[in-house]
Amino acid sequence: MSDLLRQRVERFKAALVELGLDGIRVLDPIPVDRLPEAMHAEMKTVYSVVGGVVGESLRIHDLEEITAEYGRPDLNEVTGEFTDPVPREWKNFGALVGGFDFTLSGNTETGAMGFYDPEEIQYAVVDGEWLEVQEVCPRPLQFFTEYLFGPRYPELIPEETIYSSDSIPKEEWFDETWFRVLQQAGLDEQPSDG
């Protein structure tokens, strides 16, 4: 599947050039030996294809940010108090920024990909409870191939989330420019490439 992701990323980058968009950048791949040892093996494969993304409303961490995230101490142990409710096996790798902000996170043990509402951190700390990460996809390669660089992008954040009793309208997080690039690259429909 890494070959499929590589093909889709190349098509996406070509579409960026065709559309003349410079507000979105797909960063160069990162050699696996430079990635944190604790990172899930399949996530390392993703980073060997996509070294990060810089966009208006979508951000995938680059090497410096990933290194900082994986090197971050367990604040609960450091302070002796419950100050960081994000479970330790979940590591942030990006964010969606819009009407609603979501932090993208990956499970270092299972490889599951998910998101959480960063505003919920304060409530979890007050309640003394671990923050729940809403899982979207069980595998990193599938997440990047189908959701970020594929036809399931509109499903990335479901309308019904565990964080709100109200539906979250797609326009609150959906990046029209990103989707236009997917359309230009022919990546917005179920592919015949795999």
Phi, psi and omega in degrees: 000340179294329176294320178296316178298316179302315179298316182293320179297318178296318177297320179297314180296322177296321179294325176301316180294314180302321181276351180067033182264124177247005179277352177237131176230132172260118186282156181298150179303155179250130176301136184304324183291350177265353182273154181302139181301324183286350181294139178304139184304320181288331176291325176298322177298318178301312182292340175283353176250314183237112182274013181133167178222135175239117179216177180297314183237358178237130180224125172247127186306143173269184185301317181298316181291320178296316179300318178295318181297315182284339179268357182294130180290160175286103185298332179294321177287319182297313184272341184076008180230161179278093182244347181232101186275001179282120181306139187300332181285350178261126179241132180290140177228002180173189182203152168250126183239124180194219175298323172242140176256141177225139175265129178272136186218149179235143180274120183290340182269312186261338184089356181301145178249140180201193181211162171214161179272114183298339177291340181286345182302314183299322181289323179294321178297313180299319181281348181068033183238151176291140177289136177270129177264127180277115181285139180249323189208142183282342187227139179300314181298318178297318180300310182289322182287317185266324186265307183280322181241036182204188189289347182268009178308316179298345180262003186307312176245111180293154179298324179261116178240169178283355186262352184211141175280345177265150175293145177260109181297141182304324183295348179283342180227339187293128180263105182300323180294315178302314182294324178297322177294318177302317179296314179301324181277354182073027182256007184269356179237160178305124189278161171261003182268014176144000000 
